[in-house]
Amino acid sequence: MAERDGREPAAGSPGSLRDRVLEFLAEYGERAYIVLRAAVDAAFHAPRHGLRLGDFSYREVAARLKAWGIDYNPSMLLRALERDYGVIETSYRSGSQHWWRFLDSSAVLDALEMYERGVSPTEERGGDGEVDVELNVLLAQIASLQPYSVLEALRRMAAKPRLGRGEILQLRRIAFNELELAARLLEKAEELGYEGEEVRVLKRIVELAGILARRLLASAGAEEAAKHTLMQIAYTSTGRGVSLPGRPRQG
């Protein structure tokens, strides 16, 4: 991207800020979308614990990316959002913290919705660009699954040495709902040749679900084998030549 002339972005209408967000997304692609989504999620959906010094912090954005299984440092894109596009501004900064606020959160949300629908800045201004209908349908279907929330739930389960009953029920619900749909959407994405970040998240969901399933099956198999061994001991100890400690051999 060509460097800006160093001036502050001109304050404009919500529409102009929305266009700047769309230009940012068009310039940096899926990673920009994910980072901005993480910032919005932190600003509007994070639990309100402790003192908040702005809409979102670097730590919150980085934590969400990590929870979603994305290994990426958002510093460069957050800096571009502030310095190059004038979408956010620093509200607090210290040696260990950096907080920002959105200059117009409604314009940001509008731009994200347009981006998810596949609308480019040119199309919004009346250009004659074509919209990929099939791709837009696919993206809408993926978004409706809330894949990042599903991924975060699976990652929490995968981090535990043993699943409780409630978590097993949650995994069952995911397996018969989101996971089945995710598999279909992955097939559709492959047909369309689409390999965006959302597809990688769906693949990670399927992978984690498989890991959890194999762990549960292995655990169930081990328990069944243990039960079988105990039954064999009990059976053979009743007169088949094996005696338990403290019990005389029969025969």
SULNORQUI-V922045 format. One line per field, one symbol per residue. ss: DSSP state (H for helix, E for strand, L for the rest). psi: psi as a letter, one per 30 degrees, with the letter a starting at -180 (. if undefined). Layout:
ss: ???
psi: ???
//
This chain:
ss: LLLLLLLLLLLLLHHHHHHHHHHHHHHHLHHHHHHHHHHHHHHHHLLLLLLLLLLEEHHHHHHHHHHLLLLLLLHHHHHHHHHHLLLEEEEEELLLLEEEEELLHHHHHHHHHHHHLLLLHHHHLLLLLLLLHHHHHHHHHHHHLLHHHHHHHHHHHHLLLLLLHHHHHHHHHHHHLHHHHHHHHHHHHHHHLLLLHHHHHHHHHHHHHHHHHHHHHHHHHHHHHHHHHHHHHHHHLLLLLLLLLLLLLLL
psi: kkklgflkkkkaleeeeeeeeeeeeeefbeeeeeeeeeeeeeefgkkikakkgaelleeeeeeeeefggjjkjgeeeeeeeeeefhelkkfkkaffkjkllkejeeeeeeeeeeeffgkleeeegglglkkjeeeeeeeeeeeffieeeeeeeeeeeffkfkkleeeeeeeeeeegdeeeeeeeeeeeeeefgkhleeeeeeeeeeeeeeeeeeeeeeeeeeeeeeeeeeeeeeeffggggkklkgkkkl.
//
